[in-house]
Amino acid sequence: MEDARSIIENQIEELAERNREPEWMTEIRRKALEAFLKAPHNDPVISEEELLQFIARPEIKGLPEKIESLDDLPEDMRNLLDRLGISEVEQKYLAGMAVQTDTGIVYNQFLKEWAEKGLTVLPTEEAVRKYPDVVKSHFLRLIDASESKLAAYHTAVWNGGIFLHVREGLKVPFPLHLFFLIQESALAQAPHIIIIAEPNSEFHLIEGCTSPVLVRHSLHLDMTEAYIGDGAKARLTVLQNWPEYVHTRPMTRAKVGRNASFINTTVTLGSGKSNVANPKYTVDEGGRVELNGIILGQKDYYIDLGGEMKLIGRGASGLNASKSVIMDRSRVITRGVIEAMAPGTKGHISCDALLMSDEAEMETYPGLRSRVSEAELSHEAAIGRIREEELFYLMSRGLDEEKATQLIVKGFLAPMLKDIPAEFLVEIRKIVEMAVSGGM
């Protein structure tokens, strides 16, 4: 553990100097280091020794200072964005683009104009300096850094991320795009995202995560804290396309106010070597949370996704729904917990899985808890294979078996994709087709 202390101490000092951060933030990092040394480590895949290999790196040199179009990005970054179809999205939504590569970040200048209207989008490091009181009152208010070694490690070496603040009553008319790209091996990318949606505001944030195939043994360890004010409407769409050898450990916490709504949709087309997540939400009176997940399990990937909702206010509601397509020797586990703590609350957990291989594994663990008598909680799960009669019907209409299988899988996933922007659907469908055909 002394090696761990010295490694993390060095990273803390490097980050503090690079970010020109105030002492109070550096002190949070130092306390997180002490928590790391004592915190439990319960990750099912990554050992403590492996964790220390994922060391946060200094900012990448050579990033352009001003980004007004994709032409201003380095060529390798543009190529990666093209793989996700971002060149098409940029034509319509250039105003909302932000990109983080490894531990450096660039964002579109157009957002500065929207700051006058009440939309603030800044790199988290800059927000720490520019709005210290706001950041200090929200940083680590929804998560305890000592709850696990991963949480403590993130807090000690967090780097990059976005600070998103939407003023009361402001309705942002375009999606905001944030993309994380890992371009180094043995890298701990630990962006910290703070979302503050004031009462009656509206926004849609789209996160894209990817990495070149040549990256080996990297960790994406992001933390999102979302504060959704009374009457606000927030949407977070996460598109993951991590290749093999990238481990992903997203940590999301959200506090949803009265009569507010938070829709969190995650499309996991490439989970990386392993993906373990358990987002947690508290929902106040009349509020609603929807947690939607699409999971594409491939190769020997390990995917363990949860979702805990506490319905603390009268009339609060929650939905935790997932659809999984599981291939090869991959293993997918889904866990959902909805706890009713006030009368008139409603919650539902739904899990559907399509097994594409005899070696694929699927487990589901729904959890429903009620502390009051006036609550409606339910769950359903279905695990199965493509029926031969479905294939026969489509093949009798002129499709070969591969095309018929692709069509069935896309139809299975379609209900979860209804709120995904059209530009992304093209790329999602291409990736699904390639995976089903063994072309990934």
N, C-alpha and C positions, 0 to 999 in steps of 0.2 A: 504493500500500500504506500510505502514511502516513494516508490517510483511514480505511482499514480499522483501523489501530492505534488511532486516536483514538475511532472508533465503538465498538470492542469494549472499549477501556479504560473508557469512560464506562459501558458496560453492566455491566462487572465491578464497578465501584465502587457503582453503584446496587443491584445484586443483593446485594453484600456487606453494605451498610447495611440494606437491607430485611430480609434474612434474619438479621441479627445473627449472622453466621457467624464461626467462629474463623479466626484468621489462616492456619492451615495449609490450609484450604479455599480461601481467597482466593488463596493462593500457588499452588495447583494451577491456578486459573483463569489467573493471570498467566503461568505457564509454558506453558499451552495457547495463550495469545495468541502467544507467541514461536514455538511450534510451527506455529500457523496461518500465520504469515508465510513459513515455509519449506516447509510440507507440500505434496505434490502435489495437484492438483485434477483428478480424473478422472471427474467426474460427466458422464454422457452428455447431460443435458438442461439443468441449471442452470449458468450461467457464474459466474465469480468476481464479476462486477459484480452479477448478480442476487442472489447469495448475500448480499451486503451490504445488500440491501433488506429481508431478513428479520431484523429487529432485535428482540431480546427486549424485552418491555415490562414496566413495573412492574406490581405486583399490581393486579388489577381491584378497584375500590372497590365497596362495597355488598354484599359477600357476607355471608350470615348466619354468625354465629359457631357456632351449634349446629344440627345437622341430625339430626332424629329421624324424619322422614318426608318424602316427596316434596313435601308441602304447604309445607315450610319453604324449598324452593328457589325462586329467582326464576322468574317465569312463563315467560320465554323458554327457560330451561334445562329446565323441565318439558315444554314443547312438544317440544324436541329429543329428550328421553328417551322421550316417547310415540311418536315416529316409530320408535324401535328396539324398542318393546314393553316398555319397562322398567317401566311402571306395573304390569303383570301380574307381572313378576319380583319387584318390590319387595314384593308381598303375601306372598311366601314367603321371600325372602332379604334382607329389609331389613337384617339384621345385617351383611351383607357388602358394603354399598354404599359406594363412595368415588367422588367426582367431581372432576375437574380441569377448570376452565374457563379457557382461555387460560393464563396463568401463575399463577393463584390456585388454591387447592385447599380443598375441604371434605370431611369424612369422617364416617361415622356414629358416634355416641357409643357405641353398643352394643359396638363393637370394644374400647373401653376395658375392659369387663368381661372380655373374652376374653384380655386381656393377662395376667391373673392365672393363666390356664391355660397360658400359653406362646405365645400368638399375638400378635405385635406387628405392627401395621399403622399406619404413621405417614407423614405427608408427609416426603419425603426431607430437606427443609431442617430440619425439627424433629429428625429422627433424627441429623443432623450435630451438633446441639447436645446432644441427650440421650444418645446412644451414640457419642461421638466415636471411641473405640478400635475398636469393631466396624466402623463405617463406614470409618474410615481403612484398616483391614486388608483391606477388600473393594473400595473405590472404585478403579476403573480397574486392577484386577488382571488382567482378561481382555481388555483392549483397549489398544492403544497410541494415545494421542491424536495422535501425529505421523504416523500412517499415511495420513491424508488431511485435506484442509481441512475437510470436514464433521465428521469425528471431533474435530478440534481446536476447531472452532467450537462444537460441542455442549459440549465440556468447559469452554470459556471462559464460556459464557453459559447453562449448563444451569439450568433453572428448573422447579420442581414435580417431580412423580413420587411414587413410593411406595417405602417401605422395608418389606419383608415378611420377617419372621423367624419361623420355625416351630420351636418347641422339640423336642428329641429325643423321638421316640415319639409326639408329638401328631398325631392324625388329625382334621383339621378337617372337620366333617360337612356344611358348607354351602359352596357356591361363593362366592368373594370377587369382587365386581364393581368394576371400575375403569373410568371413562368419561372420555375426553378430548374436549372440545368447543372448537373454534376459533370465536371470535366477532368477530375483528377481521381487517382486511386487512393485508397486508404484515407479518405476524406470524411470528416464529420461535418456535414452541412446542417447547421442548427438555426434556421431562421425563426425569429419570434414575431408573430403577427398579432397586433392588437386592433380589434374592430370595435368602434363605438358608434352605434346608431342611435341618435337622440330621438325623443318621442316623435311619432308620426312621420319619420323619414323612410325612404325606400332606396334600396340599392341591390345590385347583383354583382358579386365578385366571382370571377372564374380563375381558378388556379390550375396551371398545367405543370406537370412534373415529368422530366425525362432525363436520359443520360445516353451518351454514345455507347455502342456495344463494347468498345475496347476498355471501358472502365472496369476495374476489378476491385471487389471487396470494399465498397463504400457504404456510408450510412447517411440516410436522410432522416434527421431527427428534429422535426418542426413542432412548434407549439403555437396554438391559436387560442386567444382569449377573446370571446365575443360578448359584448354587452349590448343587448337589444332593448331599447327603451320602450315605454308604453306606446302601444299603437303602431309601432314601426313594423315594416315588412322587409325582411332580409333574406337573401338567397346566396348560398355559397355552393358553387359547383367545382368539384375537384376532379381533374382528369389525370390519371396516373398511367404512365407507360414506361415503367422502369425495366431495364434489361436484367439479365442474370448477374448475380454477384452484388447487386445493390440491395441492402436491407433498408426497409422503411418503417419508421416508428412515429407516426403522427400522433400528437396529443392535442385534442380539442376540448375546450370547456366553454360553455355558453350559459348566460343568464338571460332568460327571455321574460320581458315585462308583461304587464297587464294588457290583454287584447292584442298582443304582438304576435308575429309569426316568424319562424326561422325554418327555412327549407334547406337542408344540407344533402346534396346529391354527390356521391362519389362513384366515379366510373373507373374501375381498376382493370385496365386492359393488359397491363404488365405490372405485376406486383413486386417484381424483383425476387431475389432468393427467398426472402421472407417479408411478410407484412403483418404487423401486430398492432392493433389499435383498439381503444376503448373510449370513445368520446362520451362526455358526461354533460347533461343539461338539467337546469332547473327551470320550471315553467310556472309563471305566476297566473293569477286569476284571468280566465278567458284566453290565455295564451295558447299557442299551438307550435309544436315541433314536428317536422317530418324528416326522418332520417332514411334516405333511399340509397341503396347500394347495388351496383352491378359488379360482379366479380368474374374474371376470366382466369381460371387456374390452369397453369401449363407446366410442363416438364416435371421437376420434383419440388416445385415451389410450396412453401408453407404459408398459409393465410389464416389468420385468427382475428376476426373482426367482431367487436362488441357494440355496445351502445346503451348507456344508462340514462334513464329519464326519471326525474322526480317531479311529479305533478303537485306542486305545493299550494296552488291557489284554486279556489272554487271554479269549476268549469274548464279547467286546463285540460289539454288533450295532447296525445303523442302517438306517432306512428313510426314503427321501425320495420322497414320492408327491404328485402334483399332478393336478388335473383343471381344464381351462380351457374356458370358453365364450366365443368371440371373435366380436364383432359389429362392424358398421360399418367404420371404418377403423383400428381399434385394432391395436396390435402387442404381442404377448406373447412374451417370451423366458424360458425356464426353464433354469437351470444347476444341476447338482448334482455334487458331488465327494465321494466316499467313499474314504478312505485306510485300508487295513488295515496296522497296524503291529505286530500281535501274532498269534500262532497261534490258530486256532479262531474267528476273527472272521468275521462275516457282514454283508453289506451289499447293499441293493437300491435301485435308482432306477427309478421308474415315472412316466411322463408321458403323459397322455391329453388330447387337445384336440378340441373340436367347433367347426368353422368355420361361422359363420352368415352370412357375407357374402363376396362375391368379392374385396372389398378388404381383408379381415382378413388378418393375417399371424401366423404362429406359427413359432418357432424353438426347438429344444431341444438342449442340449449336455450329455449325461451324461459324467461323468469318474470312472473307476475306477482306483485305484492300489493295488498290493499290494507291500509290502516283505518279505513272508514267503510261504512256499510253502503253508502250511496256512491258507488263507483262501478264502471263497466270496463272490464279488462278481458282481452281475448287473445288467442294466438292460433296460427295455423302453419303447417309445414308440409311440403310435398317434395319427395326426392324420387326421381325416375329417369328413364332413358327415352330416347327417341323411339316412338312406336313404329314397327315395321309397316303397318298399314298407312301411316303418314308418308313414309318414304315411297311406298308403292304408288300411292295416289299421285304424288308430285312427279314421280318418274314416268307414270303413265301419261302425263301431260307433256312429256318431251324433255324434262330435265334429267341430267345425269345425276348419279348418286351424290357427288360432291356438291353440285349446285343445290340439290334438294336439301341436303343437310345444312348448308349455309342459310338457306331460306328459313328453315325451321328454327335454327338458333336465333337468327335476327328477329323472327316473329316472337320468340320466347322473351327476348330482351326488350322488345319495342315499348311495352307499357311504361318502363322505367325511363325511357328516353324522351318522353313527351315534352319536357321543359328544357332540353338541351338545344342551344342555338344551332340552326341548320348547318352552318359552316363546319361545325365540329362533327355533326352526324356523318358527314361524308367520310371523314378520317376514321371515326369509330367503326363504321361498317366495313371499311377496308381492312382494318386490323382484325376484326372478328372473322372476316372471310379468310384472311391469311392464316390465322390461328387454327381454324377448323380444318383447313386444308393442309396443315403441317408446314406452312411456309414461314413461320416465325423463327 
